[in-house]
Amino acid sequence: MQRTAPRAPSDDKRWRIVETRMRRLGYKPDSLIEVLHSAQEAFGYLDDETLKFVGESLGVPPSRAYGVATFYSHFTLKPQGQHTCVVCTGTACYINGAKGILARLAKDLGLKPGATTEDGKLSLLTARCLGACSLAPAVVFDANTHGKATAESVMSRVEKL
């Protein structure tokens, strides 16, 4: 059975992108991840309103939409800075220096995981594993992975932003 979406929360043109994606995927519940990606690309993050709308449109309980959005590190539930820095905290990265990188960012910038600088330039995130264990510790700046990172190399990149 073909589902039809409830009315978008507002007239914001970005909702059309999300609605088009859902329509192309047939409003199927198993398209949740793909639709959440489209919504995040359109809005920059997934707020409660977006999760509720997508869930209702796909016939998915809000708890499932929220669960998926919080499980995958790619998704974020609040606005991010102009740039993002994701520090891998998986076992290989953690024992090879991720803790020191996070400590340096906290000391020099007052930035803790999940926070954004006051000027909105940088958001710091962590991920349990980036799949780059051979490059440990791995750090991702704006979707570009950098391996064998050190606190100094990360701070150098941050200063160039």
Residue frames as a rotation matrix with the C-alpha (Angstrom) as fourth column:
MET 1
0.575 0.818 0.000 0.00
0.818 -0.575 0.000 0.00
0.000 0.000 -1.000 0.00
GLN 2
-0.292 -0.644 0.707 1.34
0.634 -0.684 -0.362 3.41
0.716 0.342 0.608 -1.00
ARG 3
0.058 0.249 -0.967 1.53
0.927 -0.374 -0.041 5.82
-0.371 -0.893 -0.252 1.95
THR 4
0.257 -0.020 0.966 1.02
0.479 -0.866 -0.145 9.54
0.839 0.500 -0.213 1.62
ALA 5
-0.668 -0.660 -0.343 2.75
0.638 -0.272 -0.720 11.97
0.382 -0.700 0.603 3.89
PRO 6
0.362 0.679 -0.638 1.05
0.864 -0.501 -0.042 14.25
-0.349 -0.537 -0.769 6.36
ARG 7
0.857 -0.008 0.515 1.35
0.250 -0.867 -0.431 17.95
0.450 0.498 -0.741 5.59
ALA 8
-0.144 -0.989 -0.025 4.86
0.674 -0.080 -0.734 19.36
0.724 -0.122 0.679 6.01
PRO 9
-0.025 0.099 -0.995 5.40
0.971 -0.233 -0.048 21.34
-0.236 -0.968 -0.090 9.24
SER 10
0.070 0.035 -0.997 5.90
0.051 -0.998 -0.031 24.61
-0.996 -0.049 -0.072 7.32
ASP 11
0.955 0.296 0.012 6.14
0.052 -0.127 -0.991 26.11
-0.292 0.947 -0.137 3.84
ASP 12
0.168 -0.974 -0.149 9.95
-0.609 -0.222 0.761 25.97
-0.775 -0.037 -0.631 3.99
LYS 13
0.549 0.060 -0.834 11.10
-0.823 0.215 -0.526 24.80
0.147 0.975 0.167 0.56
ARG 14
-0.561 -0.828 -0.007 13.51
-0.806 0.548 -0.224 22.32
0.189 -0.120 -0.975 2.14
TRP 15
-0.209 0.565 0.799 10.55
-0.475 0.655 -0.587 20.16
-0.855 -0.502 0.131 3.14
ARG 16
0.694 0.459 -0.555 9.97
-0.688 0.195 -0.699 19.55
-0.212 0.867 0.451 -0.58
ILE 17
-0.190 -0.854 -0.484 13.35
-0.849 0.391 -0.356 17.83
0.493 0.343 -0.800 -0.76
VAL 18
-0.798 -0.083 0.597 12.38
-0.488 0.671 -0.559 15.50
-0.354 -0.737 -0.576 2.08
GLU 19
0.172 0.960 0.221 8.90
-0.469 0.277 -0.839 14.87
-0.867 0.041 0.497 0.67
THR 20
0.489 -0.063 -0.870 10.30
-0.859 0.136 -0.493 14.13
0.149 0.989 0.012 -2.80
ARG 21
-0.606 -0.784 -0.130 12.73
-0.724 0.612 -0.319 11.61
0.329 -0.099 -0.939 -1.33
MET 22
-0.587 0.454 0.670 9.97
-0.358 0.596 -0.718 9.85
-0.726 -0.662 -0.188 0.61
ARG 23
0.488 0.812 -0.320 7.74
-0.630 0.074 -0.773 9.76
-0.604 0.579 0.548 -2.47
ARG 24
0.170 -0.517 -0.839 10.54
-0.896 0.273 -0.350 8.26
0.410 0.812 -0.416 -4.60
LEU 25
-0.851 -0.526 -0.011 11.11
-0.453 0.744 -0.492 5.60
0.267 -0.413 -0.871 -1.95
GLY 26
-0.338 0.818 -0.465 7.40
0.051 0.510 0.859 4.81
0.940 0.267 -0.214 -1.75
TYR 27
0.093 0.357 0.929 6.93
-0.847 -0.463 0.263 6.00
0.524 -0.811 0.259 1.84
LYS 28
0.476 0.030 -0.879 8.29
0.138 0.985 0.108 2.64
0.868 -0.173 0.465 3.00
PRO 29
0.975 -0.073 0.208 9.25
-0.219 -0.189 0.957 2.29
-0.030 -0.979 -0.200 6.68
ASP 30
0.566 -0.809 0.156 12.55
0.673 0.563 0.480 0.64
-0.476 -0.167 0.863 5.70
SER 31
0.241 -0.480 0.843 13.61
0.709 -0.507 -0.491 3.85
0.663 0.716 0.218 3.92
LEU 32
0.912 0.230 -0.340 13.96
0.410 -0.565 0.717 5.66
-0.027 -0.793 -0.609 7.26
ILE 33
0.163 -0.932 -0.323 17.76
0.601 -0.166 0.782 6.01
-0.782 -0.322 0.533 7.18
GLU 34
-0.483 -0.341 0.806 17.79
0.873 -0.264 0.411 7.32
0.073 0.902 0.425 3.61
VAL 35
0.402 0.722 0.563 15.06
0.597 -0.673 0.437 9.85
0.694 0.160 -0.702 4.37
LEU 36
0.820 -0.167 -0.548 16.81
0.439 -0.432 0.788 11.00
-0.368 -0.886 -0.281 7.56
HIS 37
-0.290 -0.948 0.132 19.97
0.790 -0.159 0.592 11.58
-0.540 0.276 0.795 5.49
SER 38
-0.285 0.253 0.924 17.96
0.773 -0.510 0.378 13.73
0.567 0.822 -0.050 3.07
ALA 39
0.775 0.632 0.005 16.39
0.480 -0.593 0.647 15.67
0.412 -0.499 -0.763 5.92
GLN 40
0.498 -0.657 -0.566 19.74
0.544 -0.272 0.794 16.30
-0.675 -0.703 0.222 7.57
GLU 41
-0.503 -0.665 0.552 21.26
0.848 -0.258 0.462 17.42
-0.165 0.701 0.694 4.27
ALA 42
0.029 0.623 0.782 18.35
0.665 -0.597 0.450 19.83
0.746 0.507 -0.431 3.81
PHE 43
0.834 0.472 0.284 18.21
0.095 -0.631 0.770 21.26
0.543 -0.615 -0.572 7.34
GLY 44
0.000 -0.936 0.351 21.70
-0.539 -0.296 -0.789 20.59
0.842 -0.189 -0.504 8.72
TYR 45
-0.937 -0.204 0.284 20.39
-0.348 0.473 -0.809 18.56
0.030 -0.857 -0.515 11.66
LEU 46
-0.402 0.819 -0.410 17.37
0.283 0.537 0.794 16.54
0.871 0.203 -0.448 12.79
ASP 47
-0.802 0.192 0.565 15.11
-0.574 -0.506 -0.644 18.27
0.163 -0.841 0.516 15.30
ASP 48
-0.719 0.568 0.399 12.05
0.050 0.616 -0.786 16.80
-0.693 -0.546 -0.471 17.04
GLU 49
0.188 0.829 -0.527 9.71
-0.551 -0.355 -0.755 18.25
-0.813 0.432 0.391 14.43
THR 50
-0.107 -0.331 -0.937 11.65
-0.980 0.194 0.044 16.61
0.167 0.923 -0.345 11.60
LEU 51
-0.960 -0.279 0.030 11.83
-0.278 0.934 -0.224 13.23
0.034 -0.223 -0.974 13.34
LYS 52
-0.408 0.888 0.215 8.10
-0.037 0.219 -0.975 13.33
-0.912 -0.405 -0.057 14.04
PHE 53
0.290 0.524 -0.801 7.19
-0.787 -0.345 -0.511 14.31
-0.544 0.778 0.313 10.47
VAL 54
-0.398 -0.515 -0.759 9.43
-0.851 0.517 0.095 11.68
0.343 0.684 -0.644 8.89
GLY 55
-0.956 0.039 0.290 8.22
-0.126 0.841 -0.527 9.02
-0.265 -0.540 -0.799 11.31
GLU 56
-0.107 0.994 0.009 4.55
-0.193 -0.012 -0.981 9.79
-0.975 -0.107 0.193 10.68
SER 57
0.213 0.157 -0.964 5.11
-0.937 -0.247 -0.247 9.93
-0.277 0.956 0.095 6.93
LEU 58
-0.469 -0.514 -0.718 6.80
-0.705 0.707 -0.046 6.53
0.531 0.485 -0.695 6.85
GLY 59
0.603 0.764 -0.230 4.52
-0.420 0.549 0.723 4.88
0.678 -0.339 0.652 9.40
VAL 60
-0.165 -0.766 -0.621 7.38
0.474 0.490 -0.731 4.57
0.865 -0.415 0.283 11.89
PRO 61
0.718 0.414 -0.560 6.95
0.680 -0.240 0.693 5.28
0.152 -0.878 -0.453 15.62
PRO 62
0.786 -0.422 0.452 8.72
-0.365 -0.906 -0.212 8.47
0.499 0.002 -0.866 16.76
SER 63
0.654 -0.555 0.514 10.80
-0.462 0.245 0.852 6.35
-0.599 -0.795 -0.097 19.16
ARG 64
0.524 -0.466 0.713 12.23
0.675 0.738 -0.013 4.37
-0.520 0.488 0.701 16.24
ALA 65
0.706 -0.255 0.661 13.06
0.407 -0.617 -0.673 7.51
0.579 0.744 -0.332 14.25
TYR 66
0.738 -0.428 0.522 14.77
-0.651 -0.655 0.383 8.97
0.179 -0.623 -0.762 17.34
GLY 67
0.668 -0.471 0.577 16.56
-0.069 0.732 0.678 5.69
-0.741 -0.493 0.456 18.04
VAL 68
0.567 -0.451 0.690 18.01
0.823 0.340 -0.454 5.56
-0.030 0.825 0.564 14.53
ALA 69
0.704 -0.251 0.664 19.00
0.070 -0.906 -0.417 9.24
0.707 0.340 -0.620 14.64
THR 70
0.661 -0.462 0.592 20.84
-0.750 -0.364 0.553 8.80
-0.040 -0.809 -0.587 17.94
PHE 71
0.757 -0.373 0.536 22.43
0.192 0.911 0.364 5.44
-0.624 -0.173 0.762 17.08
TYR 72
0.439 -0.586 0.681 24.32
0.886 0.155 -0.438 6.55
0.151 0.795 0.587 13.97
SER 73
-0.062 -0.573 -0.817 27.04
0.689 -0.617 0.381 9.12
-0.722 -0.540 0.433 14.57
HIS 74
-0.732 -0.194 0.654 26.41
0.657 -0.456 0.601 10.75
0.181 0.869 0.460 11.19
PHE 75
0.167 0.900 0.401 23.13
0.575 -0.420 0.702 12.19
0.801 0.113 -0.588 12.45
THR 76
-0.895 -0.394 -0.209 22.96
0.404 -0.519 -0.753 15.18
0.189 -0.758 0.624 14.75
LEU 77
-0.020 0.974 -0.227 20.01
0.978 0.066 0.199 16.50
0.209 -0.218 -0.953 16.73
LYS 78
0.584 0.192 -0.789 21.09
0.427 -0.899 0.098 20.11
-0.690 -0.393 -0.607 17.05
PRO 79
0.980 -0.198 0.022 22.58
-0.089 -0.533 -0.841 22.73
0.178 0.823 -0.540 14.74
GLN 80
0.453 -0.891 -0.034 26.27
0.844 0.415 0.340 22.30
-0.289 -0.183 0.940 14.05
GLY 81
0.185 -0.517 -0.836 29.03
-0.024 -0.853 0.522 24.79
-0.982 -0.077 -0.170 13.53
GLN 82
0.598 -0.048 -0.800 30.32
-0.759 -0.352 -0.547 25.89
-0.255 0.935 -0.247 10.17
HIS 83
-0.159 -0.704 -0.692 32.97
-0.677 0.588 -0.442 23.16
0.718 0.399 -0.570 10.48
THR 84
0.869 0.405 0.285 32.92
-0.486 0.587 0.647 19.81
0.095 -0.701 0.707 12.27
CYS 85
-0.344 -0.934 -0.099 35.67
-0.796 0.346 -0.496 17.86
0.498 -0.092 -0.862 13.96
VAL 86
0.809 0.588 -0.013 34.88
-0.518 0.722 0.459 14.23
0.279 -0.365 0.888 14.78
VAL 87
-0.319 -0.910 0.264 37.37
-0.932 0.251 -0.261 12.44
0.171 -0.329 -0.928 17.02
CYS 88
0.289 0.354 -0.889 37.21
-0.266 0.922 0.281 8.66
0.920 0.155 0.361 16.91
THR 89
-0.055 -0.261 0.964 37.07
-0.997 -0.044 -0.069 7.14
0.061 -0.964 -0.258 20.39
GLY 90
0.836 0.255 -0.486 37.11
-0.301 0.954 -0.017 3.50
0.459 0.160 0.874 19.33
THR 91
0.893 -0.451 0.002 39.60
0.251 0.500 0.829 1.24
-0.374 -0.739 0.560 21.11
ALA 92
0.219 -0.870 0.442 42.48
0.974 0.168 -0.153 1.65
0.059 0.464 0.884 18.65
CYS 93
0.120 -0.128 0.984 42.09
0.322 -0.933 -0.161 5.43
0.939 0.337 -0.071 18.49
TYR 94
0.897 0.296 0.327 41.55
-0.195 -0.399 0.896 5.83
0.396 -0.868 -0.300 22.21
ILE 95
0.770 -0.634 -0.064 44.72
0.424 0.434 0.795 3.95
-0.476 -0.640 0.603 23.20
ASN 96
-0.033 -0.814 0.580 46.71
0.999 -0.047 -0.009 5.78
0.035 0.579 0.815 20.53
GLY 97
-0.841 -0.517 -0.157 45.88
0.536 -0.835 -0.122 9.31
-0.069 -0.187 0.980 21.64
ALA 98
-0.212 0.825 0.523 42.22
0.499 -0.369 0.784 10.28
0.840 0.427 -0.333 21.15
LYS 99
0.521 0.396 -0.756 41.90
0.850 -0.159 0.502 11.08
0.079 -0.904 -0.420 24.85
GLY 100
-0.315 -0.753 -0.578 44.79
0.715 -0.589 0.378 13.55
-0.625 -0.294 0.723 24.60
ILE 101
-0.798 0.101 0.594 43.29
0.460 -0.535 0.709 15.19
0.390 0.839 0.380 21.53
LEU 102
0.235 0.970 0.056 39.97
0.597 -0.190 0.780 15.69
0.767 -0.150 -0.624 23.32
ALA 103
0.368 -0.178 -0.913 41.76
0.875 -0.265 0.405 17.01
-0.314 -0.948 0.059 26.42
ARG 104
-0.705 -0.705 -0.073 43.67
0.615 -0.659 0.433 19.56
-0.354 0.260 0.899 24.33
LEU 105
-0.515 0.606 0.606 40.52
0.409 -0.448 0.795 20.77
0.753 0.658 -0.017 22.59
ALA 106
0.534 0.711 -0.457 38.85
0.725 -0.107 0.680 21.14
0.435 -0.695 -0.573 25.99
LYS 107
0.089 -0.605 -0.791 41.84
0.845 -0.375 0.382 23.00
-0.528 -0.702 0.478 27.44
ASP 108
-0.819 -0.573 0.020 42.56
0.482 -0.668 0.567 25.34
-0.311 0.474 0.824 24.52
LEU 109
-0.788 0.551 0.276 39.04
-0.023 -0.475 0.880 25.96
0.616 0.686 0.387 23.23
GLY 110
-0.731 0.552 0.401 36.84
-0.526 -0.082 -0.846 25.02
-0.434 -0.830 0.351 26.18
LEU 111
-0.041 0.688 -0.724 35.16
-0.961 0.172 0.217 22.62
0.273 0.705 0.655 23.78
LYS 112
-0.536 -0.023 0.844 33.69
-0.440 0.861 -0.256 19.33
-0.721 -0.509 -0.471 24.92
PRO 113
-0.971 0.174 0.164 32.17
0.238 0.613 0.753 16.63
0.031 0.771 -0.637 22.69
GLY 114
-0.151 0.984 0.095 28.74
0.988 0.148 0.039 17.63
0.024 0.100 -0.995 21.44
ALA 115
0.333 0.227 -0.915 29.44
0.464 -0.884 -0.051 21.35
-0.821 -0.408 -0.400 21.82
THR 116
0.403 -0.170 0.899 29.99
0.829 -0.348 -0.438 24.17
0.388 0.922 0.000 19.35
THR 117
-0.666 -0.698 -0.264 32.28
0.746 -0.625 -0.230 27.16
-0.004 -0.350 0.937 19.78
GLU 118
-0.133 0.634 -0.762 30.56
0.488 -0.627 -0.607 30.42
-0.862 -0.453 -0.226 20.75
ASP 119
-0.437 -0.089 -0.895 31.29
-0.561 -0.751 0.349 31.91
-0.703 0.654 0.278 17.33
GLY 120
0.584 0.783 0.214 29.59
-0.375 0.494 -0.784 28.94
-0.720 0.378 0.582 15.65
LYS 121
0.174 -0.616 -0.768 32.70
-0.985 -0.094 -0.147 28.04
0.019 0.782 -0.623 13.71
LEU 122
-0.567 -0.534 -0.627 33.45
-0.513 0.824 -0.239 24.55
0.645 0.186 -0.741 15.03
SER 123
0.601 0.690 0.403 31.46
-0.787 0.423 0.449 21.66
0.139 -0.587 0.798 16.45
LEU 124
-0.606 -0.795 0.037 33.27
-0.775 0.578 -0.256 18.85
0.182 -0.184 -0.966 18.24
LEU 125
0.621 0.783 -0.044 31.82
-0.769 0.619 0.161 15.37
0.153 -0.066 0.986 17.98
THR 126
-0.516 -0.723 0.459 33.00
-0.727 0.653 0.211 11.88
-0.452 -0.225 -0.863 18.84
ALA 127
0.435 0.584 -0.686 32.31
-0.808 0.589 -0.011 8.56
0.397 0.559 0.728 17.16
ARG 128
0.659 -0.135 0.740 32.73
-0.446 0.721 0.529 5.09
-0.605 -0.679 0.415 18.61
CYS 129
-0.169 -0.765 0.622 34.51
0.382 0.531 0.756 3.90
-0.909 0.365 0.202 15.47
LEU 130
0.275 0.182 -0.944 35.21
-0.667 -0.671 -0.324 5.49
-0.692 0.719 -0.063 12.13
GLY 131
0.898 0.047 0.438 36.52
0.200 0.843 -0.499 2.27
-0.393 0.536 0.747 10.58
ALA 132
0.686 -0.721 0.096 39.98
-0.248 -0.355 -0.901 3.76
0.684 0.594 -0.422 10.17
CYS 133
0.975 -0.212 0.070 41.74
0.002 0.323 0.947 1.75
-0.223 -0.922 0.315 12.89
SER 134
0.389 -0.885 0.257 44.98
0.921 0.373 -0.113 1.47
0.004 0.280 0.960 10.92
LEU 135
-0.051 -0.356 0.933 45.18
0.403 -0.862 -0.307 5.28
0.914 0.360 0.188 11.00
ALA 136
0.736 0.494 -0.463 44.59
0.581 -0.111 0.806 5.55
0.347 -0.862 -0.369 14.76
PRO 137
-0.316 0.878 -0.361 43.97
0.502 -0.168 -0.848 8.03
-0.805 -0.449 -0.388 16.13
ALA 138
-0.595 0.209 0.776 41.64
0.756 -0.182 0.629 9.20
0.273 0.961 -0.049 13.37
VAL 139
-0.374 0.484 -0.792 39.96
0.261 -0.764 -0.590 12.59
-0.890 -0.427 0.159 13.21
VAL 140
-0.218 0.392 0.894 37.48
0.974 0.032 0.223 13.75
0.059 0.920 -0.388 10.59
PHE 141
-0.564 0.047 -0.825 37.40
0.121 -0.983 -0.138 17.43
-0.817 -0.177 0.548 9.63
ASP 142
-0.008 0.652 -0.758 34.44
-0.744 -0.511 -0.432 18.36
-0.669 0.560 0.489 7.44
ALA 143
0.863 0.478 0.163 34.11
-0.314 0.761 -0.568 14.80
-0.396 0.439 0.807 6.06
ASN 144
0.486 -0.778 -0.397 37.86
-0.431 0.182 -0.884 14.42
0.760 0.601 -0.247 5.40
THR 145
0.984 -0.102 -0.148 39.60
0.180 0.625 0.760 11.73
0.015 -0.774 0.633 7.45
HIS 146
0.315 -0.926 0.210 43.03
-0.666 -0.373 -0.646 12.46
0.676 0.063 -0.734 8.88
GLY 147
0.838 -0.014 -0.545 45.02
0.261 0.888 0.379 9.64
0.479 -0.460 0.748 10.42
LYS 148
-0.012 -0.873 -0.488 47.83
0.923 0.178 -0.340 9.43
0.384 -0.455 0.804 12.96
ALA 149
0.434 0.294 0.852 46.45
0.100 -0.955 0.278 12.64
0.895 -0.036 -0.444 14.45
THR 150
-0.500 -0.541 -0.676 48.09
0.808 -0.009 -0.590 14.35
0.312 -0.841 0.441 17.38
ALA 151
0.326 0.587 -0.741 46.81
0.805 -0.583 -0.107 17.08
-0.495 -0.562 -0.663 19.65
GLU 152
-0.352 -0.571 -0.742 49.19
0.071 -0.807 0.587 19.46
-0.933 0.154 0.325 17.87
SER 153
-0.962 -0.016 0.272 48.07
0.270 0.063 0.961 18.49
-0.033 0.998 -0.056 14.35
VAL 154
-0.088 0.996 0.022 44.42
0.976 0.081 0.201 18.84
0.199 0.039 -0.979 15.32
MET 155
0.304 0.161 -0.939 44.97
0.558 -0.829 0.038 22.25
-0.772 -0.536 -0.342 16.91
SER 156
-0.731 -0.621 -0.284 46.90
0.085 -0.495 0.864 23.35
-0.677 0.607 0.415 13.82
ARG 157
-0.722 0.541 0.430 43.92
0.609 0.203 0.767 22.44
0.328 0.816 -0.476 11.62
VAL 158
0.238 0.846 -0.477 41.49
0.965 -0.260 0.021 24.14
-0.107 -0.466 -0.879 13.99
GLU 159
-0.085 -0.356 -0.930 43.54
0.352 -0.884 0.307 27.35
-0.932 -0.301 0.201 13.93
LYS 160
-0.948 -0.313 0.057 43.32
0.139 -0.249 0.958 27.42
-0.286 0.917 0.280 10.11
LEU 161
-0.284 0.924 0.258 39.51
0.959 0.273 0.079 27.38
0.003 0.270 -0.963 10.14
